[in-house]
Amino acid sequence: MIKKILFFFPENPFSNRAGNVTRAKTNLTILKLLGYQIDLVGIEDMYKVMEDDTEFDKNVVDNLFLLARRPLKKITSLEYWRYKFSTSKYKSPSNKLLTGYIKESFKKILEAKKYDYVVINYEFWAGLIDDEIPNNSVKIVDTHDWITLNEFYKNPTLKIGERFEEEINNLAKFDKIITVSNDENFVFKGFLGDKVINIPPSFPSHFLSGSEKRYDLIFVGSDNIFNIKSIQWFFEKVHILLPENIKIVIIGRVCRHLEKVKNVEYVEFAETLDEYYYQSKIAICPMLEGTGIKIKVIEALSYGLPIVGTERAIDGFASKSSNGCLVDNRPEIFKDHIISLLQNDTFYQNTKSQAEEYFKNNFTEEKAVEKWKNILM
């Protein structure tokens, strides 16, 4: 009998919009490759806010359910008072989107079919499984990030102790806890033990030699606050130090927040990034804040591109050197790394080889498949 997985991810994982959705889509693809039937659950409001449609790959996902925060306006009195009661009874401390009505809707999906595994993306949606899960389904959470630290970057007045205690308590509800970063794996494992497993982001390798280069630098980013701050810092502090003829391509919704600059091409959405990576010499990752491993860095490594970034670019890496990444927070040195790679072909090829080798040893799909197999045994 084919085993079944209920996979919760609030946004559309097939939107090709950002690193977090790329990771969710990759995991779904791996789970389907392993032979599971997969039902996908999302949040209706998130689809609307993120401008996501409801299209999904039917070769990967069997059914899609979207959960509404509240019932339709045209409902019976009994349904209305049930909704009002569930809303007053349940409020998530850190997730205003998670209503009692969503919890009830999720529970109905669980009760309608026997799922062998329930996969929840993000710690702050742990309230979905507060009630007893039917059929003793194995409960798995993909953390994506160390959420307490992530929220602290956005709000320095955050009560860190209270939020971290909530995060650990939420993670403790699960049978298996997946991290993407070696650093976060170390933190969570100290509190929650061996049920914490590290599965870094994975990609197919796209190494290609001899392709014609149109761009010197490429940056890929959604319009989250960390990407916006980072690329703005690059233009304010580093770009002004570079030769005027440096050609740059920036891809993603982060383009909405940038002023137009000479010799920079802005691509708000690309169905595939292949042609842009193949036509670029160096990927940049000038991240100043944010948690977790940077999926944009892993993706660039999968194309064999050297990376120039700040120290945040290699968060979560097991090795901080010989990984194809040149990192420094000082704008002058950041600039020097770019110029060295562009002007010294031997140095460029050596760094490129390190990038390819580090990727093959750490981030291939084959390694991710084996780790998922061990979890689902």
C-alpha positions as CSV (number, residue, x, y, z in Angstrom):
1,M,0.0,0.0,0.0
2,I,1.3,3.5,-0.9
3,K,2.0,5.6,2.2
4,K,0.5,9.0,2.4
5,I,2.0,12.4,3.5
6,L,0.1,15.5,4.5
7,F,2.5,18.4,3.7
8,F,1.7,21.8,5.2
9,F,3.4,24.9,3.6
10,P,1.6,28.2,3.9
11,E,2.6,29.6,0.5
12,N,2.6,28.0,-3.0
13,P,5.8,25.9,-3.1
14,F,5.6,26.0,-6.9
15,S,5.7,29.7,-7.3
16,N,9.5,29.8,-8.0
17,R,9.6,33.1,-6.0
18,A,12.1,32.7,-3.2
19,G,14.5,30.3,-1.4
20,N,12.0,29.1,1.1
21,V,9.6,28.0,-1.6
22,T,12.4,26.4,-3.6
23,R,13.3,24.3,-0.5
24,A,9.7,23.2,0.0
25,K,9.3,22.3,-3.7
26,T,12.6,20.3,-3.5
27,N,11.4,18.4,-0.5
28,L,8.0,17.6,-2.1
29,T,9.9,16.3,-5.2
30,I,12.1,14.1,-3.1
31,L,9.1,12.7,-1.2
32,K,7.3,11.9,-4.4
33,L,10.5,10.3,-5.8
34,L,10.5,8.0,-2.7
35,G,7.0,6.8,-3.7
36,Y,4.6,8.7,-1.4
37,Q,1.2,10.1,-2.1
38,I,1.2,13.7,-1.1
39,D,-1.6,16.1,-0.2
40,L,-0.5,19.7,0.1
41,V,-2.1,22.2,2.5
42,G,-1.7,26.0,2.3
43,I,-3.2,29.1,3.8
44,E,-5.6,31.0,1.6
45,D,-4.6,34.4,2.9
46,M,-1.0,33.7,2.3
47,Y,-1.7,32.8,-1.3
48,K,-3.5,36.1,-1.8
49,V,-0.8,38.2,0.0
50,M,2.0,36.6,-1.9
51,E,0.1,36.9,-5.2
52,D,0.3,33.1,-5.6
53,D,-2.0,31.2,-7.9
54,T,-3.3,27.7,-7.1
55,E,-1.4,25.9,-9.8
56,F,0.7,23.0,-8.7
57,D,2.6,20.1,-10.3
58,K,0.2,17.2,-10.4
59,N,3.2,14.9,-10.9
60,V,4.3,15.8,-7.4
61,V,1.2,16.7,-5.4
62,D,-2.0,14.7,-5.5
63,N,-4.4,17.2,-3.9
64,L,-4.3,20.8,-2.7
65,F,-6.3,22.1,0.3
66,L,-6.4,25.8,1.1
67,L,-7.4,26.8,4.7
68,A,-9.3,30.0,5.3
69,R,-8.8,32.0,8.5
70,R,-12.6,32.4,9.0
71,P,-15.8,30.9,7.5
72,L,-17.5,32.4,4.5
73,K,-19.9,35.2,5.4
74,K,-22.9,33.2,4.2
75,I,-22.9,30.6,6.9
76,T,-25.5,29.2,9.4
77,S,-25.8,30.6,12.9
78,L,-24.4,27.4,14.3
79,E,-21.3,27.5,12.1
80,Y,-20.8,31.2,13.0
81,W,-20.9,30.6,16.7
82,R,-18.6,27.6,16.4
83,Y,-16.2,29.9,14.6
84,K,-16.5,32.7,17.3
85,F,-15.9,30.1,20.0
86,S,-12.9,28.6,18.4
87,T,-11.4,32.1,17.9
88,S,-11.9,33.1,21.5
89,K,-10.6,29.7,22.7
90,Y,-7.4,29.6,20.7
91,K,-4.9,32.4,19.9
92,S,-1.3,31.6,18.8
93,P,1.3,33.7,20.7
94,S,3.5,34.3,17.7
95,N,1.3,33.5,14.6
96,K,-1.7,35.8,14.1
97,L,-2.7,33.9,11.0
98,L,-3.2,30.7,13.0
99,T,-6.8,30.8,14.1
100,G,-9.0,28.2,15.8
101,Y,-11.0,27.9,12.5
102,I,-7.8,26.9,10.6
103,K,-7.0,24.4,13.3
104,E,-10.4,22.8,13.0
105,S,-10.2,22.8,9.2
106,F,-6.8,21.1,9.4
107,K,-8.1,18.5,11.8
108,K,-10.9,17.6,9.4
109,I,-8.4,16.9,6.6
110,L,-6.4,14.7,9.0
111,E,-9.6,12.8,10.0
112,A,-10.7,12.2,6.4
113,K,-7.7,10.1,5.3
114,K,-5.1,8.0,7.0
115,Y,-1.8,9.8,6.7
116,D,1.4,8.1,7.7
117,Y,3.3,11.3,8.1
118,V,2.4,14.9,8.7
119,V,5.0,17.5,7.7
120,I,4.7,21.0,9.0
121,N,6.9,23.8,7.6
122,Y,7.9,26.4,10.2
123,E,7.9,26.1,14.0
124,F,5.2,28.8,14.4
125,W,2.6,26.6,12.7
126,A,3.1,23.9,15.4
127,G,-0.4,24.7,16.8
128,L,-1.9,22.8,13.9
129,I,-1.0,19.6,15.7
130,D,-1.9,20.6,19.2
131,D,-4.8,18.1,19.2
132,E,-4.2,14.4,19.1
133,I,-3.3,13.3,15.6
134,P,-5.5,10.5,14.2
135,N,-3.9,7.2,13.2
136,N,-0.6,7.9,15.1
137,S,0.9,9.8,12.1
138,V,4.6,10.6,12.5
139,K,4.9,14.4,13.0
140,I,7.8,16.1,11.3
141,V,8.7,19.8,11.3
142,D,11.0,21.5,8.8
143,T,12.3,24.5,10.8
144,H,13.7,26.5,7.8
145,D,15.2,29.0,10.3
146,W,16.0,29.7,13.9
147,I,12.8,31.7,14.2
148,T,13.7,33.5,17.5
149,L,16.8,34.9,16.1
150,N,15.1,35.8,12.8
151,E,12.4,37.7,14.7
152,F,15.0,39.5,16.8
153,Y,16.6,40.9,13.7
154,K,13.3,42.3,12.7
155,N,12.4,43.5,16.3
156,P,15.3,44.2,18.7
157,T,12.8,44.7,21.5
158,L,11.6,41.1,21.3
159,K,11.5,39.2,24.6
160,I,14.1,36.7,23.5
161,G,13.7,34.3,26.5
162,E,10.0,34.0,26.1
163,R,10.1,33.5,22.4
164,F,12.9,31.0,22.4
165,E,11.1,29.0,25.1
166,E,8.0,29.0,22.9
167,E,10.0,27.9,20.0
168,I,11.6,24.9,21.8
169,N,8.2,23.9,23.3
170,N,6.7,24.0,19.8
171,L,9.5,21.9,18.3
172,A,9.2,19.4,21.2
173,K,5.7,18.5,19.9
174,F,7.2,16.7,16.9
175,D,8.7,13.3,16.4
176,K,11.4,14.5,14.0
177,I,12.8,18.0,13.7
178,I,14.6,19.0,10.4
179,T,17.2,21.8,10.4
180,V,18.9,23.2,7.3
181,S,21.9,24.7,9.0
182,N,24.8,23.1,10.9
183,D,24.7,26.0,13.3
184,E,21.0,25.7,14.1
185,N,21.3,21.9,14.2
186,F,23.8,22.3,17.0
187,V,21.5,24.7,19.0
188,F,18.3,22.6,18.7
189,K,20.1,19.3,19.2
190,G,21.3,20.6,22.6
191,F,17.7,21.0,23.8
192,L,15.9,18.3,21.9
193,G,18.4,15.5,21.3
194,D,18.7,13.0,18.5
195,K,15.3,13.7,16.9
196,V,16.9,16.8,15.4
197,I,18.3,15.9,11.9
198,N,20.1,18.3,9.6
199,I,19.1,18.2,5.9
200,P,20.8,21.1,4.1
201,P,19.2,22.5,0.9
202,S,19.8,20.4,-2.2
203,F,19.9,21.0,-5.9
204,P,20.8,19.1,-9.1
205,S,24.3,20.0,-10.3
206,H,24.3,22.4,-13.3
207,F,28.0,22.6,-13.9
208,L,28.8,23.9,-17.4
209,S,32.1,25.0,-18.8
210,G,32.8,27.4,-21.6
211,S,29.5,29.2,-21.7
212,E,29.5,32.8,-22.9
213,K,29.3,35.3,-20.0
214,R,27.0,38.3,-20.3
215,Y,27.1,39.4,-16.6
216,D,30.0,39.9,-14.2
217,L,27.7,39.6,-11.1
218,I,24.3,38.0,-10.3
219,F,22.1,38.5,-7.2
220,V,18.9,36.6,-6.7
221,G,16.5,37.6,-4.0
222,S,12.8,37.9,-3.0
223,D,11.6,41.1,-1.4
224,N,12.0,40.2,2.2
225,I,13.5,42.8,4.4
226,F,16.9,41.0,4.7
227,N,17.4,40.9,0.9
228,I,16.3,44.5,0.5
229,K,18.8,45.8,3.2
230,S,21.6,43.6,1.8
231,I,21.4,44.7,-1.8
232,Q,20.9,48.3,-0.9
233,W,24.1,48.1,1.3
234,F,25.9,46.6,-1.7
235,F,25.0,49.6,-4.0
236,E,25.7,52.2,-1.3
237,K,29.0,50.7,-0.1
238,V,30.5,48.4,-2.7
239,H,29.1,49.2,-6.1
240,I,30.5,52.8,-6.0
241,L,34.0,51.3,-5.6
242,L,33.7,49.0,-8.7
243,P,34.7,49.9,-12.2
244,E,31.7,51.5,-14.1
245,N,31.7,48.8,-16.8
246,I,30.9,46.0,-14.3
247,K,27.6,44.3,-15.6
248,I,25.1,43.1,-13.0
249,V,21.8,41.2,-13.2
250,I,19.4,41.2,-10.2
251,I,16.6,38.8,-10.2
252,G,13.5,38.6,-8.0
253,R,10.9,40.8,-6.3
254,V,13.8,42.7,-4.6
255,C,13.9,44.7,-7.8
256,R,10.8,46.5,-6.8
257,H,12.8,48.3,-4.0
258,L,15.8,49.4,-6.0
259,E,16.6,52.5,-8.0
260,K,17.7,52.0,-11.5
261,V,21.5,52.0,-12.0
262,K,23.6,52.0,-15.1
263,N,24.9,48.6,-16.3
264,V,22.4,46.8,-14.1
265,E,19.6,44.6,-15.5
266,Y,16.5,44.1,-13.3
267,V,14.4,40.9,-13.8
268,E,11.5,40.8,-11.4
269,F,10.5,37.2,-12.3
270,A,12.2,34.4,-14.3
271,E,10.6,31.1,-14.9
272,T,14.0,29.5,-14.8
273,L,17.3,30.8,-13.6
274,D,19.5,28.6,-15.8
275,E,20.3,31.1,-18.5
276,Y,21.2,33.8,-16.0
277,Y,23.5,31.6,-13.9
278,Y,25.1,30.2,-17.0
279,Q,25.8,33.7,-18.3
280,S,27.2,35.0,-15.0
281,K,30.7,34.9,-13.7
282,I,30.2,35.5,-9.9
283,A,27.2,35.4,-7.5
284,I,27.1,37.9,-4.7
285,C,25.5,37.5,-1.3
286,P,25.9,40.7,0.7
287,M,23.6,39.6,3.6
288,L,23.8,41.6,6.7
289,E,21.1,39.8,8.8
290,G,18.9,36.8,8.7
291,T,19.3,33.2,9.9
292,G,19.8,29.8,8.4
293,I,21.8,28.7,5.5
294,K,21.4,30.9,2.5
295,I,19.6,28.9,-0.3
296,K,20.7,31.5,-2.9
297,V,24.3,30.6,-2.1
298,I,23.7,26.8,-2.5
299,E,21.9,27.4,-5.7
300,A,24.8,29.4,-7.1
301,L,27.2,26.8,-6.0
302,S,25.1,24.2,-7.9
303,Y,26.1,26.1,-11.1
304,G,29.8,26.1,-10.1
305,L,29.8,29.9,-9.5
306,P,32.3,31.5,-7.1
307,I,30.5,33.5,-4.4
308,V,31.5,36.9,-3.0
309,G,29.6,37.7,0.2
310,T,29.5,39.0,3.7
311,E,30.2,36.6,6.6
312,R,26.4,35.9,6.8
313,A,26.7,34.3,3.3
314,I,28.2,31.1,4.8
315,D,25.9,30.8,7.8
316,G,25.3,27.1,8.5
317,F,28.2,25.8,6.5
318,A,30.2,23.0,8.0
319,S,33.4,24.5,6.6
320,K,34.0,28.2,6.6
321,S,36.9,28.0,4.1
322,S,37.7,26.2,0.8
323,N,34.0,26.3,-0.1
324,G,34.0,28.5,-3.2
325,C,33.0,31.6,-1.1
326,L,35.1,34.7,-0.5
327,V,33.6,36.6,2.4
328,D,34.3,39.9,4.2
329,N,32.0,42.6,5.7
330,R,34.3,45.4,4.7
331,P,33.2,47.1,1.5
332,E,36.8,47.6,0.3
333,I,37.7,43.9,0.7
334,F,34.4,42.8,-0.8
335,K,35.2,44.9,-3.8
336,D,38.8,43.5,-3.9
337,H,37.4,39.9,-4.0
338,I,35.3,40.7,-7.0
339,I,38.1,42.4,-8.9
340,S,40.5,39.5,-8.1
341,L,38.1,36.9,-9.5
342,L,37.4,39.0,-12.6
343,Q,41.0,39.8,-13.4
344,N,42.9,36.6,-12.4
345,D,41.7,33.6,-14.3
346,T,43.8,31.1,-12.4
347,F,42.4,32.4,-9.1
348,Y,38.9,32.3,-10.6
349,Q,39.2,28.7,-11.8
350,N,40.6,27.6,-8.5
351,T,37.7,29.2,-6.6
352,K,35.2,27.7,-9.1
353,S,36.7,24.2,-8.5
354,Q,36.3,24.7,-4.7
355,A,32.7,25.7,-5.3
356,E,31.9,22.6,-7.3
357,E,33.7,20.3,-4.9
358,Y,32.0,21.7,-1.8
359,F,28.6,21.5,-3.5
360,K,29.2,17.9,-4.5
361,N,30.2,16.9,-1.0
362,N,27.4,18.6,0.8
363,F,24.3,19.7,-1.2
364,T,23.5,17.1,-3.9
365,E,19.9,15.7,-4.2
366,E,21.3,12.2,-3.6
367,K,22.5,13.2,-0.1
368,A,19.1,14.7,0.7
369,V,17.3,11.6,-0.5
370,E,19.3,9.4,1.7
371,K,18.6,11.6,4.8
372,W,14.9,11.6,4.0
373,K,14.9,7.8,3.7
374,N,16.4,7.5,7.2
375,I,13.7,9.8,8.6
376,L,10.8,7.9,7.0
377,M,12.0,4.4,7.9
